[in-house]
Each structure stands twice: as structure tokens, then as C-alpha cells.
Amino acid sequence: MMNKNFLEIKNVSFSAGGKTKVKNVSFNIENKGDIICLLGPSGVGKTTILRTIAGLEKVKTGSIKLKDKILSSAKDHIEPENRNISLSFQENSLFPHYTVEKNIDLGAQAKKLNGKKKINPKKIIKLLNIEKILSKYPHQISAGEAQRAALARSLVTQPDLLLLDEPLSNVDQSFKEEIQVQLKKLLHDLKITTIIVTHDSYEAFYLGSKCGVILNDQLKQYDDPYNVYHFPNSVEVVKFLNRGILIPAKVTGENSLENEDLGTIKGNFIKHYPKGSDVKLLLQPEDLEHDDKSNLKLEVVDRKFRGTNFIYTLKTTTNHLIPVLVHSHHIHQHEVDEKFGIKRPIYIDHIVCF
């Protein structure tokens, strides 16, 4: 017998206001309690996908199944209130005439009717650090606080499926990472299956067990975060993640290629190309190593300090700009216009080419 997926989306084109946003999408969430992230630039249709799964938009083609029950298809449409799905929007969706506490209570009451083991609202309030604003009204709190209060309300409804649209976009960076850690733990502990929409790849890679990248009205790649990052399946995904550069190279053998500026590069090809093929090689910041003694020297055009590391941007003789990551404890920091050595022979574990 085949394993049933918790959520199945099959050949659905997602549209809003008569306009198709994302075409012919299929993906599954295998198990109850899994968290997946949908990643993409704004305006690409990520919110439309959530609205459709929640039942606020209808589908003309394909089907959406939750726990083996059809929610949406060309023939069927279960109303939003009968789906046990909670959708938390990016914009403040709190009831303005109720305090934060009352807003959260309403979520908890909605759940009592179903007679499930209740989630303790106090635990969630503490976790999201909103004890101090419980007696305030939505217009008296900041955007970040409102976002956390709306998140608390969604969590206490204990849905079969939780849909979060940019849940931390208004939360301060210093507090965001802490909330990500706590949110991930909470969702796992409560086994709440969740789809999170974000445009922040670090957030998606941290929170999601699977990550879907949506670009140019398509789901381009749906995979483990590690694979999306290290083995992007298209030039578009590479450009969207903006974590590397494509440089021209020629395949010279089973495990080697040649680039005009860097010379021979060896490693394991993810996909094999015939000898002599012209390809674009993906170089990510961690692929090249710094070595002052090397005879391969490139000019530094930029240096970004990232706390634990520096990212140097180096210019090659053919004017390609290559990012190289160096641990911030290295003694010899290079200034702009200085020369920077690249360790040879160049070996890259996974060679990704297009």
C-alpha cells in the first residue's frame, strides 16, 4: 500500500481576480507536523497559493487534498470555515475593537468546539514575548507586536494545517532569530503541519524541511533546503538566491573543467557533460579558498564584513566578479585594490553547471 501524503496538491493553477499567478503546481507534504516553506520574490503569487489552500480562492484545474479528503477541485469546493485550516496574513488581521488577549481567546474558543486537547495559550503568549501587550488594542501596538499576536491567535486554534504569510516580516532582526528557533520547536512539539511563505531564503532554509522556490509563475524547485542551496536546478534559482556567480568554463574530462581566469577546476559533477562542452559553472562564496602564497592572484573590489566571516568580491582579468568567503579570524585582511590569492589546485566538491 502506498503511503498517503498529509497534503497533496496536484496540477493546480493558482489564480486570483481572474488572473493566473502560478501555473500547474504539484507538491506534497508527507507527514503531519512537517513544515514547508515557499520562497520567492514579492508579487509572484505565494499569497494566492495560501488563500487557495484556505478556500478563499477556487481552483479550475487539479485538486487539493488534506488528510485524503478533497478540499478543492474543478467540481468540489469545501468552504473555508469547514477546512480546519488557519491562515495568518502578513498584514495585521486582529479585530480592532478587542484587546490582544481577547483576540487570542477567540482563537482558543473556536478550538474548544472541536473538543481536541487544547494548546495552552499562556505558553504561546510567553514564547512570543507578548505578555506586556495583552491588555492593549491593536492600534496601540507596533507592527511586529501585532504580527506576533496574530501568530499566537493562529496557533491556539490548533488547525490541521497552519498557513503563515511572511509571519516575521515586521519583527526586529535581533528578535527574529530567537522567534524562528522557538517557532520551529513549538510547531514540532505540537505537530502542527505548516506552510510558511517568505522571501527570506535564510528563514526558509532554517524553518522548512522542504523548500519550494516560485519564480516566473512556476514552482521551479521543491526540495530539501540543502539541495536547493547547493544543487539549484536552474539559472533562475541561482539568480534568485543570489549566492554565487555563473562563469564560463569548458568541460575537459570526467572530473575537470577549465576557466580562462582560474585555470583547471576539479571535482564531482552533479550532472555529466560531454568533454568539450561549454558550460556555465556556479561558483559559490565557499567554493574557493584564500591562499596568500598562491600564484593565482585577483584584485579585491569589495569586502563585506558579516560578523563570522568576510565576503570578498574579486575581479578576474575577464571582468567577472567572484565572491569568496573568508573566516573573520584570518589575520591578513585585504583592502580594496589589493591582490588576493586563490588556493590551487581548485577543487569543488559538487560541481554545478548549466
C-alpha positions as CSV (number, residue, x, y, z in Angstrom):
1,M,0.0,0.0,0.0
2,M,1.3,3.5,-0.8
3,N,1.9,5.9,1.9
4,K,-0.8,8.6,2.0
5,N,0.6,12.2,2.0
6,F,-0.8,14.6,4.6
7,L,-1.4,17.3,1.9
8,E,-1.4,16.7,-1.8
9,I,-1.5,19.5,-4.4
10,K,-1.8,18.1,-7.9
11,N,-1.7,20.1,-11.1
12,V,-3.3,23.2,-9.6
13,S,-3.1,26.6,-11.3
14,F,-3.5,29.2,-8.7
15,S,-5.4,32.4,-9.7
16,A,-6.8,35.5,-8.1
17,G,-9.1,38.0,-9.6
18,G,-9.3,36.0,-12.8
19,K,-5.6,36.2,-13.3
20,T,-3.4,33.0,-13.1
21,K,-0.5,33.6,-10.8
22,V,1.3,30.2,-10.6
23,K,0.7,27.5,-13.2
24,N,0.3,23.8,-12.9
25,V,1.8,23.3,-9.4
26,S,2.2,19.9,-7.8
27,F,3.8,19.2,-4.4
28,N,3.1,17.1,-1.3
29,I,3.6,17.4,2.4
30,E,4.3,13.9,3.5
31,N,3.7,13.8,7.3
32,K,1.6,15.5,9.9
33,G,3.8,18.1,11.6
34,D,6.1,18.8,8.7
35,I,7.0,22.5,8.0
36,I,7.5,23.6,4.4
37,C,8.5,27.0,3.1
38,L,7.5,28.7,-0.2
39,L,10.1,31.1,-1.2
40,G,10.0,33.7,-4.0
41,P,10.0,37.5,-4.7
42,S,7.0,39.6,-3.8
43,G,4.1,39.6,-6.2
44,V,4.9,36.1,-7.5
45,G,1.7,34.5,-6.2
46,K,2.8,33.0,-2.9
47,T,-0.1,34.5,-1.0
48,T,-2.6,33.4,-3.7
49,I,-1.4,29.8,-3.1
50,L,-2.2,30.2,0.7
51,R,-5.5,31.8,0.0
52,T,-6.5,29.0,-2.3
53,I,-5.5,26.2,0.1
54,A,-7.5,28.1,2.8
55,G,-10.5,28.1,0.4
56,L,-10.7,31.8,-0.2
57,E,-10.0,31.3,-3.9
58,K,-11.4,28.5,-6.1
59,V,-9.5,26.2,-8.4
60,K,-10.4,25.4,-12.0
61,T,-7.9,22.6,-12.6
62,G,-6.2,20.0,-10.5
63,S,-7.0,19.1,-6.9
64,I,-6.1,19.9,-3.3
65,K,-6.4,17.1,-0.8
66,L,-5.9,17.2,3.0
67,K,-5.8,14.0,5.0
68,D,-7.0,12.2,1.9
69,K,-10.1,14.4,1.6
70,I,-10.6,16.6,-1.4
71,L,-10.9,20.3,-0.4
72,S,-10.7,21.9,-3.9
73,S,-11.1,20.7,-7.4
74,A,-13.0,21.8,-10.5
75,K,-16.1,20.0,-9.1
76,D,-15.6,20.4,-5.3
77,H,-15.1,23.3,-3.0
78,I,-15.2,23.0,0.7
79,E,-16.0,26.3,2.4
80,P,-13.1,27.9,4.3
81,E,-14.8,27.6,7.7
82,N,-15.1,23.8,7.2
83,R,-11.5,23.1,6.4
84,N,-9.8,23.5,9.9
85,I,-7.1,25.5,8.2
86,S,-5.8,28.6,9.9
87,L,-4.4,31.4,7.7
88,S,-2.3,34.2,9.3
89,F,-1.8,37.1,6.9
90,Q,1.2,39.4,6.6
91,E,-0.9,42.5,7.4
92,N,-2.4,43.0,10.8
93,S,-5.6,40.8,10.9
94,L,-6.5,41.4,14.5
95,F,-10.0,42.5,15.4
96,P,-9.5,46.3,16.2
97,H,-12.2,46.6,18.9
98,Y,-10.8,43.7,21.0
99,T,-7.7,43.7,23.2
100,V,-4.8,41.4,22.2
101,E,-5.8,38.9,24.9
102,K,-9.4,38.8,23.7
103,N,-8.2,38.3,20.1
104,I,-6.2,35.3,21.2
105,D,-9.1,34.0,23.4
106,L,-11.3,34.0,20.3
107,G,-8.9,31.6,18.6
108,A,-8.8,29.3,21.6
109,Q,-12.7,29.3,21.9
110,A,-13.0,28.5,18.2
111,K,-11.0,25.4,19.0
112,K,-13.0,24.2,22.1
113,L,-15.9,23.3,19.8
114,N,-13.8,20.5,18.3
115,G,-13.0,19.0,21.6
116,K,-9.4,18.4,21.0
117,K,-6.6,18.6,23.6
118,K,-6.2,22.3,23.9
119,I,-3.0,24.1,23.4
120,N,-2.1,26.3,26.4
121,P,-2.4,29.9,25.2
122,K,-0.2,31.1,28.1
123,K,2.7,29.0,26.8
124,I,2.4,30.6,23.3
125,I,2.0,34.1,24.7
126,K,5.2,33.7,26.7
127,L,7.1,32.2,23.8
128,L,6.1,35.1,21.5
129,N,7.0,37.6,24.2
130,I,3.7,39.4,24.2
131,E,2.7,39.3,27.9
132,K,3.1,43.1,28.2
133,I,0.6,43.9,25.4
134,L,-2.3,41.6,26.3
135,S,-4.5,44.5,27.6
136,K,-3.7,46.8,24.6
137,Y,-5.8,47.2,21.5
138,P,-4.3,46.6,18.0
139,H,-3.9,50.3,17.2
140,Q,-1.7,50.8,20.4
141,I,1.0,48.2,19.4
142,S,3.8,48.0,16.9
143,A,3.5,46.1,13.6
144,G,5.9,43.5,14.9
145,E,3.8,43.0,18.1
146,A,0.6,42.8,16.0
147,Q,2.2,40.1,13.8
148,R,3.2,38.1,16.9
149,A,-0.3,38.5,18.4
150,A,-1.9,37.3,15.1
151,L,0.5,34.3,15.1
152,A,-0.5,33.4,18.7
153,R,-4.1,33.5,17.7
154,S,-3.5,31.2,14.7
155,L,-1.5,28.7,16.9
156,V,-4.2,28.4,19.6
157,T,-6.8,27.4,17.0
158,Q,-4.8,24.1,16.6
159,P,-5.5,23.7,12.9
160,D,-4.9,20.6,10.8
161,L,-2.9,23.0,8.6
162,L,-1.4,26.3,9.5
163,L,-0.7,28.8,6.7
164,L,1.7,31.7,7.6
165,D,2.2,34.6,5.2
166,E,5.5,36.3,5.9
167,P,4.9,35.7,9.6
168,L,8.1,37.5,10.8
169,S,8.4,40.3,8.2
170,N,7.7,43.0,10.7
171,V,9.7,41.5,13.6
172,D,13.1,43.1,14.5
173,Q,16.1,41.3,13.2
174,S,17.6,40.9,16.7
175,F,14.4,39.1,17.9
176,K,13.6,37.3,14.7
177,E,16.2,34.5,15.0
178,E,15.1,33.7,18.5
179,I,11.5,33.5,17.4
180,Q,12.4,31.3,14.5
181,V,14.1,28.9,16.9
182,Q,11.1,28.9,19.3
183,L,8.5,28.7,16.5
184,K,10.2,25.7,14.9
185,K,10.3,23.9,18.3
186,L,6.7,24.8,19.1
187,L,5.4,23.7,15.7
188,H,7.3,20.4,16.1
189,D,6.1,19.8,19.7
190,L,2.5,20.5,18.8
191,K,2.8,18.6,15.5
192,I,1.2,21.4,13.5
193,T,1.7,21.0,9.8
194,T,2.6,24.4,8.4
195,I,3.2,26.1,5.1
196,I,5.3,29.3,5.5
197,V,5.6,31.9,2.8
198,T,8.7,34.1,2.9
199,H,11.0,36.0,0.6
200,D,13.9,35.4,3.1
201,S,16.0,32.4,2.0
202,Y,17.7,32.0,5.3
203,E,14.3,31.8,7.1
204,A,13.1,29.3,4.6
205,F,16.2,27.1,4.9
206,Y,16.0,27.2,8.7
207,L,12.3,26.6,9.2
208,G,11.4,24.3,6.3
209,S,12.1,20.6,5.9
210,K,11.3,21.2,2.3
211,C,11.6,24.4,0.4
212,G,9.7,25.4,-2.8
213,V,11.1,28.2,-5.0
214,I,8.5,30.1,-7.0
215,L,9.7,32.2,-9.9
216,N,8.1,33.4,-13.2
217,D,4.7,31.8,-12.5
218,Q,6.1,28.3,-11.8
219,L,7.2,26.2,-8.9
220,K,10.8,25.9,-10.1
221,Q,12.3,23.6,-7.5
222,Y,10.8,21.7,-4.5
223,D,13.4,20.0,-2.4
224,D,15.4,19.8,0.8
225,P,16.8,23.3,1.7
226,Y,20.4,21.8,1.4
227,N,19.7,20.7,-2.2
228,V,18.0,24.0,-3.2
229,Y,21.1,25.9,-2.0
230,H,23.9,23.5,-3.2
231,F,22.2,22.0,-6.2
232,P,19.9,24.7,-7.7
233,N,18.2,23.2,-10.7
234,S,18.1,26.2,-12.9
235,V,19.9,29.5,-13.7
236,E,16.8,31.3,-12.4
237,V,17.0,29.7,-8.9
238,V,20.7,30.6,-8.8
239,K,20.0,34.2,-9.6
240,F,17.1,34.5,-7.2
241,L,19.2,33.1,-4.3
242,N,22.0,35.4,-5.2
243,R,24.6,33.3,-3.5
244,G,27.1,32.8,-6.2
245,I,28.1,33.6,-9.8
246,L,28.0,31.8,-13.1
247,I,31.3,31.8,-15.0
248,P,32.0,30.3,-18.5
249,A,34.0,27.1,-18.5
250,K,34.9,24.2,-20.8
251,V,34.5,20.6,-19.7
252,T,37.9,18.9,-20.1
253,G,37.3,15.5,-18.6
254,E,35.2,13.2,-16.3
255,N,36.0,15.4,-13.2
256,S,37.5,18.6,-14.6
257,L,36.8,21.8,-16.3
258,E,38.8,24.8,-17.4
259,N,38.1,28.5,-16.9
260,E,40.2,31.3,-18.6
261,D,40.8,33.2,-15.3
262,L,41.0,30.4,-12.8
263,G,42.6,27.6,-14.8
264,T,41.8,24.0,-14.0
265,I,38.9,23.2,-11.6
266,K,38.4,19.6,-10.4
267,G,35.6,18.0,-8.5
268,N,32.5,15.8,-8.8
269,F,30.0,16.9,-11.5
270,I,26.3,16.8,-10.3
271,K,25.3,16.2,-13.9
272,H,27.8,14.9,-16.5
273,Y,28.5,16.8,-19.7
274,P,30.4,15.6,-22.8
275,K,34.1,16.6,-22.9
276,G,34.5,19.9,-24.8
277,S,31.0,21.2,-23.7
278,D,30.8,24.9,-23.0
279,V,29.0,25.4,-19.7
280,K,28.3,28.0,-17.0
281,L,29.8,27.0,-13.7
282,L,28.2,28.0,-10.5
283,L,30.8,29.4,-8.0
284,Q,29.5,30.0,-4.5
285,P,31.4,32.0,-1.9
286,E,32.6,28.9,0.0
287,D,33.9,27.2,-3.1
288,L,37.3,29.0,-3.4
289,E,39.9,29.1,-0.7
290,H,42.1,32.0,0.2
291,D,45.9,31.4,0.0
292,D,48.4,34.3,0.0
293,K,51.2,32.1,-1.3
294,S,49.2,31.2,-4.5
295,N,50.4,32.4,-7.9
296,L,46.7,33.0,-8.8
297,K,46.0,36.5,-7.7
298,L,42.9,38.5,-8.2
299,E,42.0,42.1,-7.4
300,V,39.8,42.9,-4.4
301,V,36.9,45.2,-5.4
302,D,34.7,44.9,-2.3
303,R,34.8,43.4,1.2
304,K,31.7,42.8,3.3
305,F,32.0,42.1,6.9
306,R,29.4,39.6,8.1
307,G,30.4,39.0,11.7
308,T,31.7,35.5,11.5
309,N,33.1,36.0,8.0
310,F,34.1,38.3,5.3
311,I,32.8,38.0,1.7
312,Y,35.4,39.4,-0.7
313,T,34.4,40.3,-4.2
314,L,37.3,39.6,-6.6
315,K,37.6,40.8,-10.2
316,T,39.1,38.5,-12.7
317,T,41.1,39.6,-15.8
318,T,38.0,39.0,-18.0
319,N,36.0,41.2,-15.6
320,H,33.9,38.6,-13.8
321,L,33.2,39.4,-10.1
322,I,33.7,36.4,-7.9
323,P,32.6,36.1,-4.3
324,V,34.9,34.4,-1.8
325,L,34.1,33.7,1.8
326,V,37.0,34.0,4.4
327,H,36.6,33.4,8.1
328,S,36.8,36.7,10.0
329,H,39.6,35.4,12.3
330,H,42.1,35.3,9.4
331,I,45.0,37.6,10.3
332,H,45.7,39.2,6.9
333,Q,42.7,41.3,5.8
334,H,42.9,42.6,2.3
335,E,41.9,46.1,1.3
336,V,40.1,47.1,-1.9
337,D,42.6,47.2,-4.8
338,E,44.9,44.8,-3.2
339,K,45.7,41.4,-4.7
340,F,44.1,38.3,-3.1
341,G,45.5,34.8,-3.6
342,I,43.3,31.8,-4.6
343,K,44.4,28.4,-3.4
344,R,45.4,25.9,-6.2
345,P,44.6,23.3,-7.3
346,I,41.0,24.4,-7.2
347,Y,38.8,21.6,-6.0
348,I,35.0,21.9,-5.7
349,D,33.1,19.1,-4.0
350,H,29.9,19.4,-6.1
351,I,30.3,21.0,-9.5
352,V,27.0,22.5,-10.6
353,C,26.9,23.6,-14.2
354,F,24.2,24.8,-16.6
